[in-house]
Amino acid sequence: MKKILAILGMAAVSAMAISASRVGPVSTYGELKANGGKLSGTCPDYSNQAVQVKGMSLFWSSGADSSTVFYSEKAVNAMVKQMNIEVIRFAMGVTKEKFEDQGRGYLSSEQGAILQKGYLKNVVNAAIDNDIYVIIDWHIESSNGNTSEAVKFFEYAAQEYGFVVFLIVGS
């Protein structure tokens, strides 16, 4: 099974018209980096200090309506306010493997791609507004990672949102 994961640094969001409505972990820690097996921030107070962020992972974005309701700005705002999350994982359903009959996967159809980009916009905009980190997971369960499609998608996301994108491909 191949995993493709993008870790987005929210510090480079100058291309966006959206700005944070509060001071959160992104403003506090800056871009996160590996530092001796631990995460540290790039802001001066945290450049040599280990940091830990808490958060949520969303269910497949190609799932049933009962799970996709969480792919909204309202849901992300509630998680930040009520659970104090600092990072959210966007588990994008990519192919037809799961929930095949619904056609909601990014690669399932043109309509599926539009739906997934809409969910992405909702979650990323809410993350920016709340000054929290976002992890975008190109979520598949097969041995075919659709790597070329993943690269195109992450190029789109990086251009659209002005992020620093670190693409990790593994098995």
C-alpha positions in Angstrom: 0.0 0.0 0.0 1.4 3.4 -1.0 0.7 6.4 1.2 0.9 9.9 -0.1 0.7 12.6 2.4 1.1 16.4 2.2 2.1 18.5 5.1 1.2 22.1 4.6 3.0 25.0 6.3 0.4 27.6 6.8 3.0 30.4 7.2 3.1 31.1 3.4 -0.5 32.0 2.9 0.1 35.5 1.6 -1.5 34.6 -1.7 -4.9 34.1 0.1 -7.4 36.8 0.8 -8.2 35.0 4.1 -6.4 35.8 7.3 -6.6 34.4 10.7 -9.3 35.7 13.1 -7.3 34.6 16.1 -3.8 33.9 17.2 -3.3 30.1 17.1 -0.5 27.6 16.8 0.6 28.6 13.3 1.3 32.2 14.4 2.8 30.9 17.7 5.1 28.1 16.3 5.5 29.0 12.6 6.3 26.4 10.0 7.0 23.1 11.8 10.2 21.2 11.1 11.9 17.9 12.1 14.6 18.6 14.7 16.3 15.6 16.1 13.3 13.3 15.9 10.9 16.0 17.3 9.0 18.8 15.9 10.1 22.4 16.5 8.8 25.6 15.2 10.5 28.3 13.1 9.4 31.2 15.3 12.3 32.4 17.4 10.8 31.2 20.8 10.3 27.7 19.4 13.2 27.2 17.0 15.1 24.8 19.4 12.2 23.7 21.5 10.0 20.6 20.9 6.4 21.4 20.2 3.3 19.2 20.1 0.1 20.0 18.3 -3.2 18.2 19.0 -5.8 17.6 16.5 -8.4 15.5 14.6 -8.4 13.3 11.6 -11.5 13.4 9.5 -13.1 10.3 8.0 -12.9 9.6 4.2 -14.2 12.7 2.4 -15.8 10.4 -0.1 -17.9 8.7 2.6 -21.6 9.0 3.5 -23.3 12.3 4.3 -23.0 11.5 8.0 -19.2 11.8 7.7 -18.8 14.5 5.1 -20.8 17.0 7.3 -17.5 17.5 9.1 -15.9 18.9 6.0 -17.3 22.3 6.6 -16.1 25.6 8.1 -18.8 25.3 10.8 -17.5 21.9 11.9 -13.9 22.9 11.9 -14.7 26.1 13.8 -16.6 24.0 16.4 -13.6 21.6 16.8 -11.3 24.5 17.4 -13.6 26.2 19.9 -14.8 23.1 21.8 -11.9 20.7 21.5 -9.0 23.1 21.1 -7.6 21.3 18.0 -4.4 22.8 16.5 -4.2 20.5 13.4 -6.7 18.8 11.2 -6.2 16.0 8.8 -8.2 16.1 5.5 -8.5 12.4 4.5 -9.5 12.9 0.8 -11.2 9.9 -0.7 -9.4 9.5 -4.0 -10.6 6.4 -5.9 -13.7 4.3 -6.2 -12.4 1.7 -3.7 -14.5 2.9 -0.8 -18.1 4.1 -1.3 -17.8 3.2 -5.0 -21.6 3.5 -5.6 -21.5 7.1 -4.6 -19.0 8.4 -7.1 -17.6 10.9 -4.6 -13.9 10.0 -5.0 -11.5 12.6 -6.5 -10.7 10.3 -9.4 -14.2 8.8 -9.7 -15.6 11.5 -11.9 -15.4 15.1 -12.7 -18.2 15.7 -10.3 -16.2 13.8 -7.6 -13.2 16.0 -8.2 -15.3 19.2 -7.9 -16.9 17.9 -4.7 -13.5 17.0 -3.1 -12.0 20.4 -4.1 -15.1 22.0 -2.4 -14.5 20.1 0.8 -10.8 21.0 0.7 -11.7 24.7 0.3 -14.0 24.5 3.3 -11.4 22.8 5.6 -8.4 24.9 4.5 -10.3 28.2 4.7 -11.5 27.3 8.2 -8.0 26.3 9.2 -6.5 29.6 8.0 -9.2 31.5 9.8 -8.5 29.6 13.0 -4.7 29.7 12.5 -4.3 25.9 12.7 -2.3 23.5 10.6 -3.7 21.2 7.9 -2.5 17.8 6.8 -3.9 16.8 3.4 -3.9 13.0 3.0 -4.2 11.5 -0.5 -6.1 8.6 1.0 -6.1 5.3 -0.8 -6.1 1.6 0.1 -4.7 0.1 -3.1 -1.2 -0.6 -4.2 -1.7 2.0 -7.0 -1.1 5.4 -5.5 -2.0 7.3 -8.6 1.2 9.2 -8.1 1.0 11.4 -11.2 -2.6 12.4 -10.3 -1.4 13.1 -6.7 1.4 15.4 -7.9 -1.1 17.3 -10.1 -3.5 17.6 -7.2 -0.8 18.9 -4.7 0.5 21.3 -7.3 -3.1 22.7 -7.6 -3.4 22.9 -3.8 -0.1 24.6 -3.4 -0.9 27.2 -6.1 -4.5 27.7 -4.9 -3.6 28.2 -1.2 0.0 29.5 -1.3 1.2 26.7 0.9 4.6 25.1 1.4 3.9 21.5 0.5 6.0 18.5 1.5 5.0 15.5 -0.4 5.8 12.1 1.2 5.4 9.0 -0.9 6.0 5.6 0.8 4.7 2.1 1.0 
